[in-house]
Amino acid sequence: MKKKDIEFLDVVALRGPNIWTYRPVLEAWVDIGELEDYPSNTIPGFYERLSEWLPSLIEHRCSPGVRGGFLARLKEGTWPGHILEHVTLELQNLAGLRGGFGKARETSTRGVYKVVVRAWQEQVTRTALNEARDLVMAAIEDRPFDVPATIAKLRTLVDRHCLGPSTACIVDAADDRDIPYIRLFEGNLVQFGYGSAQRRIWTAETDRTSAIAEGISRDKDLTKELLSTCGVPVPEGRLVRSEDDAWEAAEDIGLPVVVKPYDGNHGRGVFTNLTTREEVVSAYRVAVDEGSGVIVERFVLGNEHRLLVVGNRMVAAAAGEPAWVTGDGKSTITELIDNQINIDPRRGRTENHPLNFVRLDSAARLEIARQGMSEDSVPADGQRVLVQRSGNVAFDVTDRVHPSIAATVTLAARVVGLDIAGVDLVAEDITRPLAEQRGAIVEVNAGPGLLMHLKPADGTPRPVGRAIVDHLFPEGDAGRIPIVGVTGTNGKTVVARLVARLLHLSGKRTGLACSEGLYLDRRLVQKGDRADFASGTRLLMNRNVDAAVIENDSGVILGQGLAYDRCQVGVVTNIDDADHLGDFDINETERMFNVFRTQVDVVLPTGAAVLNARDPRVVEMAELCDGAVIFFGIDPALPAIAAHLQQDGRAVFVRDGSIILAQGAREERLADVAAIPLTHGGRVAFQVENVLAAVGSAWALDIPVELIRAGIETFDIDQADAPWQFTLFERNGGTVVVDDVHNASALRPLIAAIDQFPSTTRAAVYSAGADRRDADLIEQGRLLGDAFDRVVLYDDKTVKSKRPDGEARALLRQGLSQGSRVKDIQDEPDHGKAIESVLNGIAAGDFALLQSDEAFSGPTIDLVRRWIQQY
């Protein structure tokens, strides 16, 4: 018995464009039970509790479209599914993620809703969804709920799983330029672009950052030597091996000096302005433990600066400031640091804080000791004490950098060999040339931090992410390869295979993910159904792929999302009666329009949708396309084609037995349909449509007409290219066709094609395949009963079914009983035995349809070939 509760029935991760939005979302199937009868305005105190716990819900506009719109809905009365959506988004927002897209929609089952929320990071969003459910239930049941603890938990997950701010700013900049990206693993390794056009970053390093250059940058002595050789000002100094050697070097260089680790980072173990042997030796003892050696070099007077160089251009600069405390006559230096410096809200340990806490490390203690004090000393009222001479490099000075300094740091990055570099220099005045003030470059770093430029403690944030993206992808380059997405009810695999062949002929290394397997440049990499998100992503991550063709059925769009953000060509083969109705609560053919339109929604403005002009629902999708539209259809008189040509649009059709490419009034003959093996002399109309769809796609991709002609005329020779689609065998006057037909909308044109092959008797081997509605199976049985004399029913073991054994066959049999032609109905659950029973009875003039397994056609083809070889 249902109760007043919110229960998750399922949570589906849609990781690419889907029926809801272009972005990844979680789709939660939620059963609210008896709460369906209790909208929010009927629950005492619910509004007050929820708005008190989450006052920021006031910013949610909801359907009224105004600030406070959601809270208004809450007062008027709305249901838990809708409330769960908004609370989940707000929890993500409070955890540091933008709220984003959300929807709540009823399903056909009373009390069951689909709640859809933007998934910035899947694990974080799943947790937010669960926490939101608990929060809403606590508000309904008037129980306490610890909102701060929940937000802290989510923030911890965000810090652990989401991109850091440096990487995120680059990703956001790529997104702004419509450059696709794929996060390659849990860390900060990100791919921009697809296939052979891709580039990669790892935080602020790119795939152009050479290992040699990075190695040089870690070797401070070598870096200085190279820079000095090229005329870049650097402080004199050398690598030292002992305490005595350090003091000897200091005397040779001239005091004051700096002692620092040979290959340290983050300023650890760096001591500046050292003037005595005791200070140098003390500094050496600390620095030697921070790296693999110690350097002593001339102390350069001035403040520390970090200048960011990206692609031979200085794009940002930040300056450091010394840290001072002022005595009050009562507090120790340690207390003054906490009360005067570390209390600054800009300081902290997270990446959201531009300044770090000041800590009393060995360098700070040395600085304080120089002034005759220790950390426990109490400075007089008004006495200033220098605590930290360097550090706090987070004050933007980009607009003040002298042009000669910008040129010098750019040269330094080139000398080391880094495409992205953080150049550290010391100067008293960044607005004057270094030579005038004896300023110098002290380090050149690979993989520099970007936070100081993104969130400076003072000054203007700099678009360093955009600079890195523009460096990787010059204007006009979006890192894209031609992607062809193919969807529809039937014909997808044939179209995808044929388009992949045409792209291959054009010279592109082509990847193909379809229901027959995963192919790389015509090489079968993985057998079986690979028309899914994961397989498509595998292609797009492969540097050896110049073009990709990806098949997407309704299940992929509804249950996974598309593998790509946008595509060059989007093909919709047909909708007709649709297939797999009932899955994902899509129960009517009309609603399948919103599923398949997803493929059209993602076509690039520079691309094209290739649409079936025969299907009115597919024709309606033309107005949704951001790019061009190419219609295809056998009959040039189809209204969609005629109207499109009048507007100077493009169409592919058949006239007088020839395939015609037409734009407006201009026409070009491509090939005779009879010359295309796949169409069996033009007798198989649905294969003609498939060829037209592939031709339209190739035309949209600017493949030369000569190559298109050669490709379609050589495709399917000896049934090698599409063995699952109307593969014809003839022996001793008998005809056998193998096809993977598994739904009524495919069965009708298949039977029409069979009518073009005269026969005395017809037999069929048939199965239900994957789960379909009862009515759909009965209709398939009826069609078979009207077209065949004998039907042998089997069980397809290559796909999973929720039905008990024999139930699907019984439904097919029920439909067969309504057929006007069938005389013999047999059950043979084993597919191989069912095929043999039909093949062994074929005589001259007979026709047999052998349905292949839905998941793979190979075994059926093999059985027919062995049968032929017996004679």
Buried (B, 14 or more C-beta within 10 A) or exposed (E): EEEBBBBBEEBBBBBBBBBBBBBBBBBBBBBBBEBBEBBBBEBEEBBEBBBEBBEEBEBBEBEEEEEBBBBBBBEEEBBBBBBBBBBBBBBBBBBBBEBBBBBBBBBEEEBBBBBBBBBBBBBBBBBBBBBBBBBBBBBBEEEEBEBEEBBEBBBEBBBEBBBBBBBBBBBBBBBEBEBBBBBEEEEBBBBBBBBBBBBBBBBBBBBBBBEEBBEBBBBBBBBBEBBBEEEBBBBBBBBBEEBEBBBBBBEEBEBBBBBBBBBBBEBBBBBBBBEEBEBBBBBBBBBBEBBEBBBBBBBBEBBBBBBBBBBEEBBBBBBBBBBEBEBBEEBBBBBBBBEBBBEBEBBBEEBEBBBBEBEBBBBBBBBBBBBEBEBEBBBEEEBEBBBBBBBBBBBBBBEEBBEEBBEBBBBBBBBBBBBBBBBBBBBEBBEBBBEEBBBBBBBBBBBBBBBBBBBBBBBEEBBBBBBBBBBBBEEEBBBBBBBBBBBBBBBBBBBBBBBBBBBBBBEBBBBBBBBBBBBBBEEEBEEEBBBBBEBBBBBBBBBEBBBBBBBBBBBBBBBBBBBBBBBBBBBBBBBBBBBBBBBBBBBEBEBBBBBBBBBBBBBBEEBBBBBBBBBEBBBBBBEEBBBBBBBBBBEBEBEBBBBBBEEEBBBBBBBEEBBBBBBEEEBEEBBBBEBBBBBBEBBBBBBBBBBBBBBBBBBBBEBEBEBBBBBBBEBBEEBEBBBBBBBBBEBEEBBBBBBBBBBBBBBBBBBBBBEEBEBEBBBBBBBBBBBBBBEBBBBBBBBBBBBBBBBBBBBBEBBEBEBEEEEBBBBBBBBBEBBEBBEEBBBBBEBEEBBBBBBEEBEEEBBBBBBBBBBBBEEBBEBBEEBBEEE
